[in-house]
Amino acid sequence: MTTETTIVAQIEIRKSFQRALQETPAMQHVQEMIKATSTTKWKLELVNGMEGENLDQSAPWYHPHGYYPTSVSIYFRLSGPNSTNANIEKNDRLVALSEAAQGTKNQRRNWSIYAVDGEPWKPLTPKAKVDLANQQANADSQVSYAEVSMPEQGAIDYVFQDVYGCGPQLRMLVSRFREAIESEFAFRSHALLIGKPGAAKSYTLQNAARLFPNNGAVMWVDGTAMTSAGIIDALKDAETMPRFMFVEEIDKADSGATAVLLGIMDKHGEIRKTTYRDKVAKECRCVVFATANSMERMQRIADGALLSRFGGNPITYKRGEDEVLRRILNRELNDLNRAVCTKPVEKTDKDGKVTQIPCGACKECKRRNRWINETIQFCNANKTILAADTLDPRFVIDLCIGLSGDTNGTYLEDVLATSIKRETITEFD
């Protein structure tokens, strides 16, 4: 009787005889085969035939295939636990039986395995054993991932429509998504977005996240606050694993968190943790997209190992020129509904989509253009005067929004009067 925790193999061994088989020495050989093959977990038994019936003492235990000279078959049943390595262990027991059936150099028996479960048998090659062990390990550690598919180009264009002046960077990013998804994440090319603050790195990732369903496909991590325990705790018990990990300011992560990321970004993709209380080993084959401000810091982290995981070649971001800043300021003013065009012009593209373009001539357009022009002029004129980085888009946006709400006509003068100047910065040390 077998159970779901037991596996059974029916084995036939054969040998050619010129004269009738002598039962006493043959039975001694059988007993020696059983002893050499059986272990505490695996049991080899003599049976009546390939059907595996228990041996009937009234029936012959060997089966000649006709009149002598002829071949003779003996049948066994091998049973053992259906464990993780059951197929490899079964192969090892069959190899032990094959060697015992052949005998030693000084005592030849010359039996050989003819069939296992009715099929010809050959021992596993070393390569086959390694592959089988790896397959079993992968099956045992199989994890479920959030489902993702490659977005259509229209969706890509839509979510990135407000990320200005970053065409090459966005195309590089999308190619990383495509390579991973189309290879079913067999190939994972991680991407590091590097550049000065305000260069649209984080804004790119925020919009990229919109390409994928809110089903856990994207995991967000704050590099300035992340710890190794935090990342592992978030992943070790997760029912579905993320496909993408977005890390903000990875160059400010501590060494423990960096070690976890190195494991995730490695070719094997896994999280590991071993303490006296806990042991975690789980596959995590996701693609990491991270932002950083300092190439120098990235080169120092883990002796450059983290930067190497990104291929050593980050996707660089530069701050936009005046025209890009104008588009950014228009976007921000639109979000606040300030100085909205009263006479927009409708424009139809090749796909029939209708958009409204500001006329540029109405009172509200002129107000908005004045705010934007004065903002950009102020930032350029004072970039070497103020201690602040006046070309940081965040500074530019704040300045323009403040100017748009100016009721006294003194806003820019007030900013200049209250800002720290480069020449006086030491006064605040």
N, C-alpha and C positions, 0 to 999 in steps of 0.2 A: 504494500500500500504506500503510495507517495502522497506528499502534501505539497502545497505551494511553496514551502520552504526547502524542498528537496528536489534535486535534479537527478535523473537516472539515465544511464547510457547502457544499451545492449551491445555486447561485444562478441564477435566471432573470431577465434584464432584457428589457424590451419597448419597442417604439416603433412607432407607426403610420406607414405609408407610402402615399402616393397613387400613386406610381410605383415601379418596381423599385428595390431597394436598390443603391446604387453601392458596389461592394466596396472600392475603394481608400480613399476617405475614411472608410468605415465601419470598416475594419481599423485605420486610423490612430486613430480614436476608441477602439477597443478597446485598443490599445497604451497610449494615454494613461490609460485607466481602470486598466489593470494597474499602470502606473507609480505612479499616485496612491494606489492601494490597498495595494500590497505594501510591506513593511518588512523589516528584517533577520530578524524572527521570523515574519512572516506572508506567505504567498505566494498570489497570485491567478493562476489559470491558465485559459485558454480550453479548454473541453471540448466534446464532441459533443452531450451532452444531459443531462437531469436525473439520469440514472444515473451521470454523472460519468466516463464512459470518456475516456481520453486522446484528444486530437484526432487523427482519421484524416485525413491530407492528401488522401485521395481523396474524402472526404465533405464536404459543405458545412458551413461553420462557423457559418452562420446558418440560421434555420428560419422561412420564411414560413408563415402560417396560412391558406393558400388563395391565390386569385388576387388580384392588386392591383386596387384599393386594399385593403390588409390590414395586420395587425400582424405584426411580425417579432420572434422571440426569439433571444437569444444566451445561452449557458450558460457559467457559470464554476464553478470549484472553489476555495474559500478554505480554506486549512489553516494551522494554527498550533499552538503548544505548549499543552498542557492544564495551564496554570499556575493559580495562585490566582485571578488576575483574568481568566481566559480568556474568560468570558462578556462582561465589560465590554470587553475588548480586541477581541473579535469584533464587538461592536456598533459600536465606533469605526471598525473597518475597513469595515464595511457603510455607515456614514455617509459615510466618505471615498469609497467606490464610488458611492453615490447622488449625491453632489455632483459627482463627475467625470462621471457618466453624464448629468446635467442640463446640464453645461457652465457656462461663465461668462456674464456679461451681454453681453459682446461676441462670444462664440462659443458659441451655443446648440447642444446636441447632442440634448436632449429624450428621452434614454433614461431609463427609471425601473425600479427594482427591482420585479419583479412577484411573485416568490416566493422564499423561502429554505427549503430542504428541503421544498418542496411546499406551504408555508403562506404566507399573506400576511404581509408584514413591515412593522413600524413601528419607528422608532428608539426607544430607551429614553428616557423622560422623565428630567429631572434627579432627581426624587424616586425613580424606579425604580432609577437607577444608585446612588444613595446607599443605598437599602434593600438592593440586591444586594451592594454592597460590605460592608455591615454583616453580612448573612447569611453571607457567605463568611468574614469575620473571625471570627464566632462559631463557624462550623463548624471553622475551622482551630485555634481555641483551645479546642475542646470538651474538657471535663474530665469525669471520672466522679465521681459523688458517692455516698456511703454511702446505702443505701436506708432511708427512714424512713416510718412511717405514723402517723396520729393515734391515740394510745392510747384505749381505751374508758374511760368514766367510772369503771367499777369499778376499773381499774388505777390511775387517777389518785387515787381515794380511798384506795386501799391504800398507795401509796408515800408519800402525804402524811399518813397517819393519825397520825404522831407529831410533826408540825410544828404545835405548838399556838398558838392565838391569832392565826393569820395567814390567816384565810379570805379577806379581800379581796385580800391580796397574792398568794396562790396562784391565785385566779381570774384576776387580771391576767396572771400569768405563763403560765397555761395558754392564755389567749386569744392570746398572742403565738405560742405553738407552733402553735395551730390556724390562725391567719392565714397563717403561713408555709407550713405543710404543704398546706393546702387550695388555696393559690394557686400551688403548685409552686415556691415561693420567689421568685415574681415580686414579692411584697410581703414585705419584711423589716422588722419593727419591733423594734429592739434594746431591751433592758431593763436598766436600772441599778437594782440593789437597794442602797439606801443607809440607813444607820442606825448606831447605836453598836455597838461590839463585843459579841458575845453576843446579838444580836437575832434570830438564826436565819437570817441571809442565806445563809451558806455551807451550813448544814444544808439549806436549801431546795434549793440547786443540787445538793447531793450526792444528795438523794432524787429530784430531777427527772431526773438522769442515768439512774436506774433505769428510766425510762419507755421508753428506747430501747435497741435491741440493741447489744451490745458489738462493733460492726463498724466502728468509727471514726467513727460518727455524731457523737459528742461529743468535742471536743478541749479538754483542760484546760490552762490557762495560769496560772502564778503571777506576778502583777503585780510583786511585789517582786524577782523574779529574772529576769523575761523581758527579752530583748534583741531588736532588730530582726532580727539574724542568726539568732537561735534560732528565731523564728517562721517566717521565710522558709525556712530549711533544713528545718524540719519539714514544710513544705507544698509546696515547689517540685518535689520528686521523688515526692510521694505518689501512689500508684496511684488511690486514691479520696480525695476531699476530704471534710472534715467538713461536716455540715449545721448544727451548733451549736458555738459556741466559748464556754466558760465561763471567765471571767477572775476570779481572786481578787485583791482589793485593787488594782483598776485605778488608783486614785488615787495609788498609789505606783510606777507604771511610769515608766521613763525616757523621754526625749523621742523616742529612736529607735524604741522599741517602740510608742509612741503613734502615730508617723507611719504605721507599718505597719497598726495597727488602724484608723486613719482611712480608709486605702485599702480595707480589707476591709469597713468599715461604710458606705462610700459607696454611692450608688445603683448604680454599675457593679459594685462588689464585685470587687476584684482586689488582688494583691500585685505590687509592682514594686521592682526593685533594679537599679541600673546602676553598675558599677565597671569599672576597666580590666581586671579579670579575669573578670567575670561580668555577665550581663544576664538578669534574670528578669522575665517579664510573664506572669501566670497568673491566670485567673478564680478567685475564691474567694467565692462568694455564700452565705455562711453567716450565721446570726443570732447576734449576740453578747449574752450574758447576763453581767453583771459585778457584783461587789460593791464597795462603797466605804464608808468611814467618814466622810469629810469632804466636805461640799458645797462648802466654801470652796476646797479643793484642786482639786476637779473644775472649778470656775469658772475657775481659773487655767490649767489644762492647755491648751496650744495656744490660748490666748486664748478659751477656752470652746468651741472647735470640737468637742472630744471629747464634752462634755456635750450639745452640739447634736445629735450623731449619735444620742443617746438620746432625741431629741425634747424635750430640755430639761426633762423632767418625770419624775424618778426615781420608782420604787416605794419608798415609805418604809417602814421597819421600826421598830417600837418594842419595847422590852423588855416582856416579859409582866408582868402584875400578880401578886399573890400566888397567885391560883388557877392561873394558867399555870405559875408556878414549882412549885407542888405537883405538877402533872401531869408536868413535866419531871423532878422528883426521883423520882417514882414510876417513871418510865421508866428512869432510870439505876439505881435500886435493883433493878428487875426484871432488868436486864442482868447485874447482879452476883449475882442470886439471894439477896439479903439481905432477911430478914424477910418471906418469902413467905407469904401467907395460907394457913392450914391448912383452912379451911372455906369455899371460894369458892362463890358462888351462880351458877348457870347462868342465862343470859339469852338468849332467842331473838329475833332481829330479824325484820322483815317478810319478808326473803328466806330465812328458815329457818336463818341462820347462828347458831351457838351460841358464846357467849363466856362466860368465867368472870369474875365481878365479885368483888373482895375483900369479905369479909363486914363488915369494919370492927370486929368485936367480939372476934376471937380474940387470943391473946397476941401473935402475930407482927404482926398489923395494928396493935395498940396500940403495939408497939415502933417500927414504921415511922412511924406518925403522930407519935409523940413526937419522933423525929429530925427529921422535916420541920418540925413546929411550932417546935421550938427553933432550927432553922437559920434559918427565915424571921424569927423574932422577933429573933435576934441581928443579922441583916443589916440589918433596919430600924432597930434601936436604935443601931447603930454607923455608919450611913451618913454622918454628919457628924463622926464621931470618928476613924475610920481613914482613912489616906491612900489605901488601896485602894478601888476601886469595888465596894462590897459588894453592889450590885444587878446586877452583871454575872453573868449565869447561870453562867458558868464558875466564878466565885468561889463562888456559891451551891452549885453541884454539888460542888466540892472540899470545901467546908465540911461538907456533909451526909454525904459518903462518909467523911470523917475522923471525924465524930461517930458514924457507924454502927459504926466499928471501935474506939471508945473503950473501953478496959479499966480506966482509972483513974478515970473520972468527972470528969476535969479538962480535957477537950479544949478546950471553948469558952473556959475561963479561960486556957489556955495560948496559944490563938490571940490573944486580946486582949493578953496580956502580951508576946508576941513580935512583934506587928505594929507598923508605923510609924504613929504618930499624926500627924494633920494639924498639930498645934501644934508638933511636933518635927521636921517633915520637913526643915527647913533644916539640921539637924545632919548630914545625909548629903550635902549639896551639896559 
